Amino acid sequence: MSLALDPAAQDLLFREARTANTFTDEPVTDEQLQAIYDLVKFGPTAFNQTPLRITLVRSAEARERLVQHMAEGNQAKTATAPLVAILSADNEFHEELPTLFPAFPQAKDLFFSERPAREGAAALNAALQAAYFIIGVRAAGLAAGPMTGVDFEGVRKEFLDDDHTPLMVVNIGRPGEDAWYPRSPRLAYDEVVTTV
């Protein structure tokens, strides 16, 4: 076998995992979210940047405020998912670099003193962390429904601030009835990989 990861874990994280569109009403606990974060925080990023911010939308009032910013096709599933997370990039992540990357604390000022450089780095590295988060949700035995059909500016104004850029909204829970679309195809290895 070419992979060290157990085949059942491979299935859980990738082969059998799907984007869920319906969920049961079983709650997602704070303990589950803590365990997910405590696993995925170790995923690699440049300079050990940690720009991802997670806003958990739990209250009915907050859920109503969020649903109005979702694309029509995403509203019902967002309204009924046990938990919804807004994933955003903190464009002021560089303030933490002296602590997070002690091998080179000057990186904060050398590479990230200008806002455009920070925004680009935050978007890329928070997107990496968002992918790790989705895999972490799957590792917890839950399903994730990541969505970008969102009025991002509306979500930013409603839930965040000018230093945070929303990336996606993720519904989280146990998959419900008819949760999956048919599996879409993937490109084959030789369509993606080139050797030079």
PyRosetta script that sets phi, psi and omega in degrees:
from pyrosetta import init, pose_from_sequence

init()
pose = pose_from_sequence("MSLALDPAAQDLLFREARTANTFTDEPVTDEQLQAIYDLVKFGPTAFNQTPLRITLVRSAEARERLVQHMAEGNQAKTATAPLVAILSADNEFHEELPTLFPAFPQAKDLFFSERPAREGAAALNAALQAAYFIIGVRAAGLAAGPMTGVDFEGVRKEFLDDDHTPLMVVNIGRPGEDAWYPRSPRLAYDEVVTTV")
pose.set_psi(1, 137.0)
pose.set_omega(1, -175.5)
pose.set_phi(2, -84.5)
pose.set_psi(2, -17.9)
pose.set_omega(2, -176.7)
pose.set_phi(3, -110.0)
pose.set_psi(3, 139.9)
pose.set_omega(3, 178.9)
pose.set_phi(4, -76.5)
pose.set_psi(4, -25.7)
pose.set_omega(4, -176.4)
pose.set_phi(5, -72.1)
pose.set_psi(5, 134.1)
pose.set_omega(5, 178.9)
pose.set_phi(6, -53.2)
pose.set_psi(6, 139.9)
pose.set_omega(6, -179.2)
pose.set_phi(7, -56.1)
pose.set_psi(7, -35.6)
pose.set_omega(7, 178.5)
pose.set_phi(8, -64.5)
pose.set_psi(8, -38.4)
pose.set_omega(8, 177.1)
pose.set_phi(9, -69.4)
pose.set_psi(9, -37.1)
pose.set_omega(9, 175.4)
pose.set_phi(10, -58.9)
pose.set_psi(10, -44.0)
pose.set_omega(10, 178.5)
pose.set_phi(11, -63.6)
pose.set_psi(11, -45.2)
pose.set_omega(11, -178.2)
pose.set_phi(12, -59.9)
pose.set_psi(12, -42.5)
pose.set_omega(12, -174.2)
pose.set_phi(13, -86.0)
pose.set_psi(13, -29.9)
pose.set_omega(13, -171.8)
pose.set_phi(14, -132.6)
pose.set_psi(14, -65.3)
pose.set_omega(14, -167.7)
pose.set_phi(15, -63.2)
pose.set_psi(15, -43.0)
pose.set_omega(15, -177.7)
pose.set_phi(16, -97.8)
pose.set_psi(16, -13.2)
pose.set_omega(16, -178.5)
pose.set_phi(17, -71.7)
pose.set_psi(17, 143.0)
pose.set_omega(17, -178.4)
pose.set_phi(18, -141.6)
pose.set_psi(18, 162.5)
pose.set_omega(18, 172.0)
pose.set_phi(19, -77.3)
pose.set_psi(19, 117.6)
pose.set_omega(19, -176.8)
pose.set_phi(20, -84.9)
pose.set_psi(20, 141.9)
pose.set_omega(20, 177.7)
pose.set_phi(21, -113.1)
pose.set_psi(21, -13.0)
pose.set_omega(21, 173.1)
pose.set_phi(22, -135.6)
pose.set_psi(22, 156.4)
pose.set_omega(22, -176.7)
pose.set_phi(23, -139.7)
pose.set_psi(23, 154.2)
pose.set_omega(23, 169.9)
pose.set_phi(24, -74.8)
pose.set_psi(24, 175.7)
pose.set_omega(24, 178.7)
pose.set_phi(25, -93.2)
pose.set_psi(25, 9.7)
pose.set_omega(25, 177.7)
pose.set_phi(26, -63.3)
pose.set_psi(26, 126.6)
pose.set_omega(26, -176.7)
pose.set_phi(27, -65.4)
pose.set_psi(27, 153.2)
pose.set_omega(27, 169.5)
pose.set_phi(28, -103.8)
pose.set_psi(28, 122.3)
pose.set_omega(28, -170.9)
pose.set_phi(29, -88.7)
pose.set_psi(29, 161.9)
pose.set_omega(29, 173.5)
pose.set_phi(30, -62.3)
pose.set_psi(30, -34.2)
pose.set_omega(30, 179.1)
pose.set_phi(31, -64.4)
pose.set_psi(31, -39.8)
pose.set_omega(31, 176.6)
pose.set_phi(32, -63.2)
pose.set_psi(32, -43.6)
pose.set_omega(32, 179.6)
pose.set_phi(33, -64.8)
pose.set_psi(33, -39.1)
pose.set_omega(33, 177.7)
pose.set_phi(34, -62.3)
pose.set_psi(34, -43.3)
pose.set_omega(34, 179.5)
pose.set_phi(35, -64.7)
pose.set_psi(35, -40.0)
pose.set_omega(35, 177.3)
pose.set_phi(36, -61.7)
pose.set_psi(36, -49.3)
pose.set_omega(36, -178.7)
pose.set_phi(37, -63.2)
pose.set_psi(37, -42.3)
pose.set_omega(37, -177.8)
pose.set_phi(38, -64.7)
pose.set_psi(38, -21.1)
pose.set_omega(38, 173.8)
pose.set_phi(39, -83.9)
pose.set_psi(39, -52.2)
pose.set_omega(39, -169.5)
pose.set_phi(40, -78.2)
pose.set_psi(40, -13.5)
pose.set_omega(40, 179.6)
pose.set_phi(41, -64.0)
pose.set_psi(41, -15.0)
pose.set_omega(41, -179.6)
pose.set_phi(42, -88.2)
pose.set_psi(42, -0.9)
pose.set_omega(42, 177.6)
pose.set_phi(43, -63.8)
pose.set_psi(43, 143.0)
pose.set_omega(43, -175.1)
pose.set_phi(44, -71.0)
pose.set_psi(44, 143.6)
pose.set_omega(44, 172.3)
pose.set_phi(45, -142.6)
pose.set_psi(45, 165.2)
pose.set_omega(45, 178.2)
pose.set_phi(46, -68.9)
pose.set_psi(46, 132.9)
pose.set_omega(46, 179.6)
pose.set_phi(47, 56.2)
pose.set_psi(47, 22.3)
pose.set_omega(47, -177.2)
pose.set_phi(48, 57.6)
pose.set_psi(48, 30.1)
pose.set_omega(48, 177.0)
pose.set_phi(49, -59.3)
pose.set_psi(49, 145.4)
pose.set_omega(49, 177.4)
pose.set_phi(50, -133.4)
pose.set_psi(50, 67.2)
pose.set_omega(50, -176.4)
pose.set_phi(51, -82.9)
pose.set_psi(51, -13.0)
pose.set_omega(51, -177.3)
pose.set_phi(52, -66.0)
pose.set_psi(52, 133.2)
pose.set_omega(52, 171.2)
pose.set_phi(53, -123.3)
pose.set_psi(53, 140.8)
pose.set_omega(53, -175.8)
pose.set_phi(54, -120.5)
pose.set_psi(54, 119.2)
pose.set_omega(54, 176.8)
pose.set_phi(55, -107.7)
pose.set_psi(55, 112.7)
pose.set_omega(55, 179.8)
pose.set_phi(56, -84.5)
pose.set_psi(56, 126.5)
pose.set_omega(56, -179.1)
pose.set_phi(57, -103.4)
pose.set_psi(57, 101.7)
pose.set_omega(57, -175.4)
pose.set_phi(58, -110.3)
pose.set_psi(58, -40.8)
pose.set_omega(58, -173.2)
pose.set_phi(59, -73.7)
pose.set_psi(59, 151.9)
pose.set_omega(59, 178.9)
pose.set_phi(60, -61.6)
pose.set_psi(60, -37.9)
pose.set_omega(60, -179.8)
pose.set_phi(61, -64.3)
pose.set_psi(61, -45.7)
pose.set_omega(61, 179.1)
pose.set_phi(62, -66.4)
pose.set_psi(62, -37.3)
pose.set_omega(62, 179.7)
pose.set_phi(63, -62.7)
pose.set_psi(63, -42.5)
pose.set_omega(63, 177.8)
pose.set_phi(64, -61.6)
pose.set_psi(64, -40.5)
pose.set_omega(64, 179.0)
pose.set_phi(65, -64.3)
pose.set_psi(65, -37.1)
pose.set_omega(65, -179.6)
pose.set_phi(66, -72.8)
pose.set_psi(66, -45.4)
pose.set_omega(66, -175.3)
pose.set_phi(67, -55.3)
pose.set_psi(67, -35.5)
pose.set_omega(67, -178.8)
pose.set_phi(68, -65.3)
pose.set_psi(68, -16.9)
pose.set_omega(68, 179.5)
pose.set_phi(69, -99.2)
pose.set_psi(69, -1.1)
pose.set_omega(69, -180.0)
pose.set_phi(70, -87.6)
pose.set_psi(70, 149.1)
pose.set_omega(70, 172.5)
pose.set_phi(71, -58.4)
pose.set_psi(71, 152.1)
pose.set_omega(71, -174.4)
pose.set_phi(72, -52.4)
pose.set_psi(72, -42.7)
pose.set_omega(72, -178.7)
pose.set_phi(73, -69.0)
pose.set_psi(73, -13.1)
pose.set_omega(73, -179.1)
pose.set_phi(74, -105.1)
pose.set_psi(74, -4.4)
pose.set_omega(74, -173.3)
pose.set_phi(75, -69.2)
pose.set_psi(75, -49.1)
pose.set_omega(75, -175.1)
pose.set_phi(76, -63.8)
pose.set_psi(76, -44.3)
pose.set_omega(76, -178.1)
pose.set_phi(77, -69.3)
pose.set_psi(77, -30.7)
pose.set_omega(77, 176.5)
pose.set_phi(78, -72.1)
pose.set_psi(78, -34.8)
pose.set_omega(78, 179.5)
pose.set_phi(79, -68.0)
pose.set_psi(79, -28.2)
pose.set_omega(79, -172.5)
pose.set_phi(80, -109.6)
pose.set_psi(80, -7.1)
pose.set_omega(80, 179.2)
pose.set_phi(81, -65.3)
pose.set_psi(81, 145.0)
pose.set_omega(81, 179.7)
pose.set_phi(82, -60.6)
pose.set_psi(82, -33.9)
pose.set_omega(82, 179.7)
pose.set_phi(83, -147.6)
pose.set_psi(83, 143.0)
pose.set_omega(83, 176.1)
pose.set_phi(84, -127.5)
pose.set_psi(84, 137.2)
pose.set_omega(84, 178.0)
pose.set_phi(85, -120.4)
pose.set_psi(85, 132.7)
pose.set_omega(85, 170.1)
pose.set_phi(86, -95.4)
pose.set_psi(86, 120.3)
pose.set_omega(86, 178.5)
pose.set_phi(87, -100.6)
pose.set_psi(87, 127.9)
pose.set_omega(87, -178.1)
pose.set_phi(88, -136.8)
pose.set_psi(88, 164.4)
pose.set_omega(88, 177.8)
pose.set_phi(89, -105.4)
pose.set_psi(89, 127.5)
pose.set_omega(89, 176.7)
pose.set_phi(90, -86.6)
pose.set_psi(90, 111.2)
pose.set_omega(90, -177.6)
pose.set_phi(91, -75.8)
pose.set_psi(91, -2.2)
pose.set_omega(91, 175.1)
pose.set_phi(92, -109.1)
pose.set_psi(92, 23.9)
pose.set_omega(92, -179.0)
pose.set_phi(93, -57.0)
pose.set_psi(93, -26.3)
pose.set_omega(93, -173.5)
pose.set_phi(94, -63.0)
pose.set_psi(94, -22.0)
pose.set_omega(94, 179.8)
pose.set_phi(95, -62.5)
pose.set_psi(95, -24.7)
pose.set_omega(95, -178.5)
pose.set_phi(96, -90.8)
pose.set_psi(96, -8.6)
pose.set_omega(96, -173.7)
pose.set_phi(97, -60.2)
pose.set_psi(97, -38.6)
pose.set_omega(97, 178.5)
pose.set_phi(98, -58.0)
pose.set_psi(98, -31.6)
pose.set_omega(98, 177.0)
pose.set_phi(99, -81.8)
pose.set_psi(99, -43.1)
pose.set_omega(99, -173.6)
pose.set_phi(100, -79.2)
pose.set_psi(100, -23.9)
pose.set_omega(100, -179.6)
pose.set_phi(101, -131.9)
pose.set_psi(101, 66.2)
pose.set_omega(101, -174.5)
pose.set_phi(102, -64.4)
pose.set_psi(102, -17.5)
pose.set_omega(102, 178.3)
pose.set_phi(103, -66.5)
pose.set_psi(103, -22.3)
pose.set_omega(103, -178.2)
pose.set_phi(104, -151.3)
pose.set_psi(104, 68.9)
pose.set_omega(104, -175.4)
pose.set_phi(105, -64.0)
pose.set_psi(105, -20.3)
pose.set_omega(105, 179.7)
pose.set_phi(106, -68.6)
pose.set_psi(106, -13.1)
pose.set_omega(106, -179.2)
pose.set_phi(107, -55.5)
pose.set_psi(107, -34.0)
pose.set_omega(107, -179.7)
pose.set_phi(108, -53.0)
pose.set_psi(108, -50.3)
pose.set_omega(108, -176.2)
pose.set_phi(109, -89.4)
pose.set_psi(109, -32.0)
pose.set_omega(109, -176.4)
pose.set_phi(110, -69.2)
pose.set_psi(110, -42.2)
pose.set_omega(110, -174.4)
pose.set_phi(111, -107.6)
pose.set_psi(111, -21.7)
pose.set_omega(111, -167.8)
pose.set_phi(112, -126.0)
pose.set_psi(112, 24.6)
pose.set_omega(112, -180.0)
pose.set_phi(113, -73.6)
pose.set_psi(113, -24.5)
pose.set_omega(113, -178.9)
pose.set_phi(114, -98.0)
pose.set_psi(114, 135.7)
pose.set_omega(114, -177.3)
pose.set_phi(115, -56.9)
pose.set_psi(115, -44.5)
pose.set_omega(115, 179.8)
pose.set_phi(116, -59.5)
pose.set_psi(116, -38.4)
pose.set_omega(116, 177.4)
pose.set_phi(117, -64.7)
pose.set_psi(117, -40.0)
pose.set_omega(117, 178.9)
pose.set_phi(118, -65.5)
pose.set_psi(118, -43.1)
pose.set_omega(118, -177.4)
pose.set_phi(119, -62.8)
pose.set_psi(119, -41.7)
pose.set_omega(119, 178.1)
pose.set_phi(120, -64.5)
pose.set_psi(120, -45.7)
pose.set_omega(120, 179.3)
pose.set_phi(121, -65.4)
pose.set_psi(121, -41.2)
pose.set_omega(121, -179.7)
pose.set_phi(122, -63.5)
pose.set_psi(122, -43.3)
pose.set_omega(122, -179.2)
pose.set_phi(123, -62.5)
pose.set_psi(123, -46.7)
pose.set_omega(123, -178.3)
pose.set_phi(124, -65.2)
pose.set_psi(124, -50.0)
pose.set_omega(124, -174.3)
pose.set_phi(125, -74.6)
pose.set_psi(125, -32.7)
pose.set_omega(125, 174.5)
pose.set_phi(126, -68.6)
pose.set_psi(126, -33.8)
pose.set_omega(126, 176.0)
pose.set_phi(127, -64.9)
pose.set_psi(127, -40.8)
pose.set_omega(127, 173.7)
pose.set_phi(128, -58.0)
pose.set_psi(128, -48.0)
pose.set_omega(128, -178.7)
pose.set_phi(129, -64.7)
pose.set_psi(129, -34.1)
pose.set_omega(129, 177.3)
pose.set_phi(130, -63.9)
pose.set_psi(130, -39.6)
pose.set_omega(130, 176.9)
pose.set_phi(131, -64.5)
pose.set_psi(131, -42.5)
pose.set_omega(131, 176.5)
pose.set_phi(132, -60.2)
pose.set_psi(132, -39.8)
pose.set_omega(132, -179.8)
pose.set_phi(133, -60.1)
pose.set_psi(133, -45.0)
pose.set_omega(133, -179.9)
pose.set_phi(134, -62.1)
pose.set_psi(134, -43.0)
pose.set_omega(134, 177.3)
pose.set_phi(135, -64.0)
pose.set_psi(135, -37.3)
pose.set_omega(135, 177.3)
pose.set_phi(136, -63.9)
pose.set_psi(136, -39.5)
pose.set_omega(136, 175.9)
pose.set_phi(137, -59.2)
pose.set_psi(137, -44.1)
pose.set_omega(137, 178.1)
pose.set_phi(138, -64.3)
pose.set_psi(138, -39.2)
pose.set_omega(138, 179.4)
pose.set_phi(139, -62.5)
pose.set_psi(139, -25.7)
pose.set_omega(139, 178.0)
pose.set_phi(140, -82.6)
pose.set_psi(140, 2.3)
pose.set_omega(140, -179.0)
pose.set_phi(141, 80.7)
pose.set_psi(141, 14.9)
pose.set_omega(141, 179.5)
pose.set_phi(142, -106.4)
pose.set_psi(142, 170.8)
pose.set_omega(142, 175.5)
pose.set_phi(143, -112.2)
pose.set_psi(143, 147.7)
pose.set_omega(143, 177.2)
pose.set_phi(144, -115.9)
pose.set_psi(144, 145.1)
pose.set_omega(144, 173.9)
pose.set_phi(145, -125.4)
pose.set_psi(145, 80.2)
pose.set_omega(145, -179.3)
pose.set_phi(146, -72.7)
pose.set_psi(146, 140.2)
pose.set_omega(146, -176.9)
pose.set_phi(147, -139.2)
pose.set_psi(147, 139.9)
pose.set_omega(147, 171.6)
pose.set_phi(148, -116.9)
pose.set_psi(148, 5.3)
pose.set_omega(148, 173.4)
pose.set_phi(149, -79.7)
pose.set_psi(149, 76.1)
pose.set_omega(149, -169.2)
pose.set_phi(150, -143.7)
pose.set_psi(150, 144.4)
pose.set_omega(150, 167.6)
pose.set_phi(151, -79.6)
pose.set_psi(151, 92.3)
pose.set_omega(151, -173.4)
pose.set_phi(152, -63.3)
pose.set_psi(152, -38.0)
pose.set_omega(152, 179.9)
pose.set_phi(153, -66.9)
pose.set_psi(153, -39.4)
pose.set_omega(153, 176.5)
pose.set_phi(154, -62.9)
pose.set_psi(154, -42.5)
pose.set_omega(154, 178.0)
pose.set_phi(155, -64.4)
pose.set_psi(155, -41.9)
pose.set_omega(155, 179.1)
pose.set_phi(156, -60.4)
pose.set_psi(156, -46.7)
pose.set_omega(156, -179.3)
pose.set_phi(157, -65.7)
pose.set_psi(157, -36.5)
pose.set_omega(157, -175.5)
pose.set_phi(158, -76.3)
pose.set_psi(158, -37.2)
pose.set_omega(158, -169.7)
pose.set_phi(159, -124.4)
pose.set_psi(159, -18.0)
pose.set_omega(159, -171.2)
pose.set_phi(160, -121.2)
pose.set_psi(160, -153.5)
pose.set_omega(160, 175.0)
pose.set_phi(161, -145.0)
pose.set_psi(161, -177.8)
pose.set_omega(161, -174.8)
pose.set_phi(162, -65.6)
pose.set_psi(162, -17.4)
pose.set_omega(162, 180.0)
pose.set_phi(163, -89.0)
pose.set_psi(163, -1.7)
pose.set_omega(163, -178.3)
pose.set_phi(164, -121.0)
pose.set_psi(164, 132.1)
pose.set_omega(164, 179.2)
pose.set_phi(165, -110.5)
pose.set_psi(165, 115.8)
pose.set_omega(165, 179.3)
pose.set_phi(166, -67.1)
pose.set_psi(166, 140.2)
pose.set_omega(166, -178.5)
pose.set_phi(167, -109.1)
pose.set_psi(167, -42.2)
pose.set_omega(167, -178.4)
pose.set_phi(168, -167.1)
pose.set_psi(168, 165.0)
pose.set_omega(168, 172.4)
pose.set_phi(169, -115.8)
pose.set_psi(169, 135.8)
pose.set_omega(169, -176.5)
pose.set_phi(170, -125.2)
pose.set_psi(170, 118.8)
pose.set_omega(170, 170.6)
pose.set_phi(171, -80.6)
pose.set_psi(171, 140.8)
pose.set_omega(171, -174.6)
pose.set_phi(172, -135.1)
pose.set_psi(172, 136.4)
pose.set_omega(172, 175.5)
pose.set_phi(173, 165.9)
pose.set_psi(173, -171.6)
pose.set_omega(173, 174.2)
pose.set_phi(174, -82.5)
pose.set_psi(174, 135.9)
pose.set_omega(174, -177.8)
pose.set_phi(175, -62.0)
pose.set_psi(175, 140.3)
pose.set_omega(175, 179.3)
pose.set_phi(176, -97.0)
pose.set_psi(176, -164.0)
pose.set_omega(176, -179.5)
pose.set_phi(177, -67.4)
pose.set_psi(177, 138.3)
pose.set_omega(177, 179.9)
pose.set_phi(178, 49.9)
pose.set_psi(178, 47.4)
pose.set_omega(178, -174.8)
pose.set_phi(179, -75.1)
pose.set_psi(179, -22.0)
pose.set_omega(179, -168.3)
pose.set_phi(180, -112.9)
pose.set_psi(180, 141.4)
pose.set_omega(180, 161.5)
pose.set_phi(181, -77.5)
pose.set_psi(181, 161.0)
pose.set_omega(181, 173.9)
pose.set_phi(182, -56.6)
pose.set_psi(182, 146.8)
pose.set_omega(182, -179.7)
pose.set_phi(183, -60.3)
pose.set_psi(183, 124.9)
pose.set_omega(183, 177.5)
pose.set_phi(184, -82.1)
pose.set_psi(184, 153.5)
pose.set_omega(184, -178.8)
pose.set_phi(185, -69.3)
pose.set_psi(185, 161.6)
pose.set_omega(185, 174.9)
pose.set_phi(186, -123.7)
pose.set_psi(186, 155.3)
pose.set_omega(186, 175.7)
pose.set_phi(187, -69.7)
pose.set_psi(187, 146.6)
pose.set_omega(187, 178.0)
pose.set_phi(188, -77.6)
pose.set_psi(188, 160.1)
pose.set_omega(188, -179.5)
pose.set_phi(189, -50.4)
pose.set_psi(189, -49.4)
pose.set_omega(189, -175.0)
pose.set_phi(190, -73.8)
pose.set_psi(190, -8.1)
pose.set_omega(190, 173.4)
pose.set_phi(191, -86.4)
pose.set_psi(191, -13.8)
pose.set_omega(191, -173.1)
pose.set_phi(192, -115.0)
pose.set_psi(192, -38.5)
pose.set_omega(192, -170.0)
pose.set_phi(193, -99.6)
pose.set_psi(193, 130.3)
pose.set_omega(193, 175.4)
pose.set_phi(194, -124.2)
pose.set_psi(194, 140.6)
pose.set_omega(194, 175.9)
pose.set_phi(195, -109.9)
pose.set_psi(195, 132.5)
pose.set_omega(195, 179.2)
pose.set_phi(196, -119.6)
pose.dump_pdb("model.pdb")
